Amino acid sequence: MATHTVPTEVAQAWTVIEQVYAVSNVQTQQDIKHMVSSGLGVGSFSLSPSRESNRALYERDFYTWTQTTAALIRAGTGSDIDRETLAEEVESLGISQRHALGSHLKNLVMHLLKWRYQPSGRQTGHSWRSSIDNARDEIAMILEDSPSLRREVPGLLARRYSTACRLAHDETGLPLATFPETCPWTVAQILEADFWPERELTP
């Protein structure tokens, strides 16, 4: 990619970003460059290598990186950069990951409810088992990339549980009252690869 001459305020903005963020993911680099370039009406330009300490934060915990990045942008000085807008956009990267975690939790619990309360459906194929395994895998990858999101799981589970019940009701035809008012399993059980609710069924 060719390097272009850019206005001083743009160079200052990227100096701050390079010093703070250590964006090692190429796609994320492109997204943020496009965001800043579009907002300032300039073309693309190259980033200099990020410092190792910042890179380590990004690779260790993406969610924490996004929240820290937003806070540091807001605390920055100088230039005509719309720091609040840029901070909100960067912060939204972490919010999107949090939403994805909540969505996977909802789908996982919905299938666990179906598995537990309509055991006859387990015999019709492997789709329920595959859906449960896939949801757990997606959640595990998110938590591996952003371990600080693990503390958000209980709250997200409580918030999305009623929706999971409604979806399980729609797909099984069972009365909504069949399902407990609150999630009958712990977070550890839900995320455990070897946990299957049929063990709770009365022979």
C-alpha positions in Angstrom: 0.0 0.0 0.0 1.4 3.4 -1.0 2.1 6.0 1.7 0.4 9.4 1.2 1.2 12.7 2.7 -1.4 13.5 5.3 -2.4 16.7 7.3 -0.6 17.3 10.5 -3.7 16.7 12.6 -4.2 13.3 11.0 -0.6 12.4 11.7 -1.0 13.4 15.3 -4.1 11.3 15.6 -2.3 8.2 14.3 0.7 8.9 16.6 -1.7 8.6 19.5 -3.4 5.5 18.1 0.0 3.8 17.4 1.2 4.5 20.9 -1.9 3.4 22.6 -3.4 0.6 20.7 -1.0 -1.8 19.3 -3.5 -3.1 16.7 -1.9 -6.3 15.5 -5.1 -7.6 13.7 -4.9 -6.5 10.0 -8.6 -6.3 9.5 -9.1 -4.2 12.7 -6.2 -1.9 11.5 -8.0 -1.4 8.2 -11.4 -0.7 9.9 -10.0 2.0 12.1 -7.9 3.5 9.3 -11.0 3.7 7.1 -13.0 5.2 10.0 -10.4 8.0 10.6 -9.7 8.6 7.0 -13.4 8.9 6.1 -14.0 11.3 9.0 -11.2 13.6 8.0 -11.6 13.3 4.2 -8.1 11.9 3.5 -6.8 8.8 1.8 -5.3 5.7 3.4 -1.8 5.8 4.9 0.6 3.5 6.6 1.0 2.7 10.3 4.4 2.4 11.9 5.0 -0.7 14.0 3.3 -0.7 17.4 5.1 -1.1 20.7 5.3 -4.6 22.1 3.6 -3.8 25.4 0.5 -2.5 23.6 0.5 -5.4 21.2 0.6 -7.8 24.2 -2.6 -6.2 25.7 -4.4 -6.5 22.4 -3.4 -10.2 22.0 -4.1 -11.0 25.7 -7.6 -9.5 26.0 -9.4 -7.9 23.1 -12.4 -6.7 25.1 -10.1 -5.0 27.7 -8.1 -3.5 24.9 -11.2 -1.9 23.3 -12.4 -0.4 26.6 -8.9 0.9 27.5 -8.4 2.3 24.0 -11.7 4.3 24.2 -10.7 5.7 27.5 -7.3 6.8 26.3 -8.6 8.5 23.2 -11.0 10.5 25.4 -8.1 11.5 27.6 -5.9 12.6 24.7 -4.9 16.2 23.9 -4.6 18.4 20.8 -5.8 18.4 17.2 -9.2 18.8 15.7 -9.9 15.1 15.8 -13.5 14.2 16.9 -12.2 12.1 19.7 -15.6 11.3 21.2 -16.9 9.8 17.9 -13.7 7.8 17.4 -13.8 6.6 21.0 -17.4 5.5 20.5 -16.5 3.6 17.3 -13.6 1.8 19.0 -15.7 1.0 22.1 -18.4 -0.5 19.8 -15.9 -3.2 18.8 -16.0 -4.5 22.3 -19.8 -4.0 22.6 -20.3 -6.1 19.5 -18.2 -8.9 20.9 -20.3 -8.7 24.1 -23.5 -8.9 22.1 -22.2 -11.9 20.2 -21.5 -13.7 23.5 -25.0 -13.0 24.7 -26.5 -14.3 21.5 -24.5 -17.6 21.7 -25.5 -18.0 25.3 -29.2 -17.6 24.4 -28.9 -20.2 21.6 -27.0 -22.6 23.9 -29.5 -22.4 26.7 -32.4 -22.7 24.2 -31.0 -26.0 22.9 -30.2 -27.2 26.4 -33.8 -26.6 27.4 -35.1 -28.5 24.4 -32.7 -31.3 25.2 -33.8 -31.5 28.8 -37.5 -31.0 28.5 -38.2 -32.8 25.2 -35.9 -35.8 25.3 -37.8 -37.5 22.4 -36.3 -34.9 20.1 -32.8 -36.2 20.9 -33.6 -39.3 18.8 -34.5 -37.5 15.6 -30.9 -36.7 14.6 -27.8 -34.9 15.8 -28.8 -31.3 15.1 -29.5 -30.5 18.8 -26.2 -31.9 19.9 -24.3 -30.2 17.1 -26.0 -26.9 17.9 -25.0 -27.2 21.6 -21.4 -28.1 20.7 -21.1 -25.3 18.2 -22.5 -22.7 20.6 -20.1 -23.8 23.3 -17.2 -23.6 20.9 -18.1 -20.1 19.8 -18.4 -19.0 23.4 -15.1 -20.6 24.3 -13.3 -18.7 21.5 -14.8 -15.4 22.5 -13.7 -15.9 26.1 -10.3 -17.1 25.0 -9.8 -13.9 23.1 -11.4 -11.7 25.8 -11.1 -13.4 29.2 -12.5 -10.3 30.9 -15.9 -11.0 29.3 -16.2 -14.1 31.5 -17.4 -11.8 34.3 -20.2 -10.7 32.0 -21.6 -14.2 31.5 -23.9 -14.4 34.6 -25.6 -11.1 33.8 -25.9 -12.0 30.1 -27.3 -15.4 30.9 -29.9 -13.9 33.3 -30.9 -11.3 30.7 -31.2 -13.7 27.8 -32.8 -16.6 29.6 -36.4 -15.6 29.1 -35.8 -15.2 25.4 -34.2 -18.7 25.3 -37.4 -20.1 27.0 -39.7 -18.4 24.5 -37.7 -19.8 21.6 -37.7 -23.3 23.2 -41.4 -23.0 23.6 -41.9 -22.0 20.0 -39.7 -24.8 18.6 -41.0 -27.7 20.9 -44.6 -26.7 21.3 -44.3 -27.3 25.0 -46.2 -24.9 27.4 -44.0 -22.0 28.4 -44.6 -23.0 32.0 -42.7 -26.2 31.4 -39.4 -24.2 31.7 -38.1 -22.9 35.0 -38.5 -19.2 35.7 -34.7 -18.9 36.1 -31.9 -20.9 34.5 -31.7 -24.3 36.2 -28.0 -24.7 35.6 -24.9 -22.9 36.7 -22.6 -21.1 34.3 -20.0 -23.8 34.8 -22.5 -26.5 33.8 -23.7 -24.6 30.7 -20.2 -24.1 29.4 -18.9 -27.6 30.3 -18.4 -29.6 27.2 -19.4 -32.9 28.9 -22.5 -31.5 30.6 -25.8 -32.9 29.2 -29.1 -32.3 31.0 -30.4 -35.8 30.4 -28.4 -36.8 33.5 -31.1 -35.0 35.5 -34.0 -36.9 34.1 -35.8 -39.4 36.3 -35.4 -43.0 34.9 
